[in-house]
């Protein structure tokens, strides 16, 4: 693959289309990553489950396809998203077979390499009072054990009303009783933000007494609005949310799935969609990439912190370190540091008054570049993409970022060719895609709009290529 936009340290299949992470689980010393995969090209269709394993969350080994649609079977039009659990020592998957959308169980007796599908769906129709309103959309089983029962969540919709997450319960994993909607959206509500018309890929996390419900929201099947979460309580099968937030800003991060690692951490991956015309991805022969593995924790204010897992420091190579840099409007590109795969950690002075930030993938004349901009007056972080190519997305991303009194701005940025992930002060995670037209657009820089700004420390690491070592 010679596509200069192809990431070098993110997970992705050797070629073709991928979307959602599926069936994430740690088993016998390996992290298993399954994912929505089309072996027939760089477009969504004939969805299989691809499969890979890792022992360290950094390096991955590709394994044979794990699930294939059965001709004339209940998943003949696709093996859509789902999860993995261990039931009495038996690895077990739940996923959605298409069409119509039914929920299927499969088990493995060879350490999760191959899977035997239970001959009938475990849920073959939506609940009677939902069926007429779901428009055939009911999918993405998320299964967990609690109070001596198995529970399942499914994503769905109620036409004209909004997205919905449905709650089921079972004692044997085969017979599922529908309980009620765990949570329903309202298409008329625009505050704190609109939650779309269809909810997909639910995940329910436990942080002591508190829960977090993560969902991915659609306006239409072709207009995905990103991943959001609610935190609150889950008691007597009722979920009562008190916080509603965006999980990752930037609109490319979708359908995340969260794995509970054996050490207790919640580790999440999301699908990072492309930001260029589909024919460019078709020509390149690949489409879609996983986010970095991200650890989730619950903050005292009820929000989730999203941070890259510490294991990623294994990617670090050459380091450039600076203390006490004085930045003025005349400062620009850093000399002698060029590349397209970096980690950057920067701490600015506290009480910033002027816009400032980091420049990525800049051409020497600055006409093509991405900028991570902190705007203190507006209390926000903006990601700006300058690119003359009309076939790539260039809209700005905006994320609110409120710093406490004297709290310095700290940014951690991962750049991997076309992928940019930004983490700010344990408050904001933003992910986007950039496609510079020239490989020479590989300069880094720092800037302050007017006045002087101090960077107290700046570290830049070149990162490894996990696929070509
Ligand atoms: N992707 C899968 C569905 C899911 C959607 C199909 C989310 O199961 O709802 O590839 O991206």
Boltz pocket constraint, residues with backbone or C-beta under 6 A from the ligand:
constraints:
  - pocket:
      binder: B
      contacts: [[A, 19], [A, 20], [A, 36], [A, 47], [A, 80], [A, 81], [A, 82], [A, 96], [A, 139], [A, 140], [A, 200], [A, 201], [A, 216], [A, 254], [A, 255]]
      max_distance: 6.0
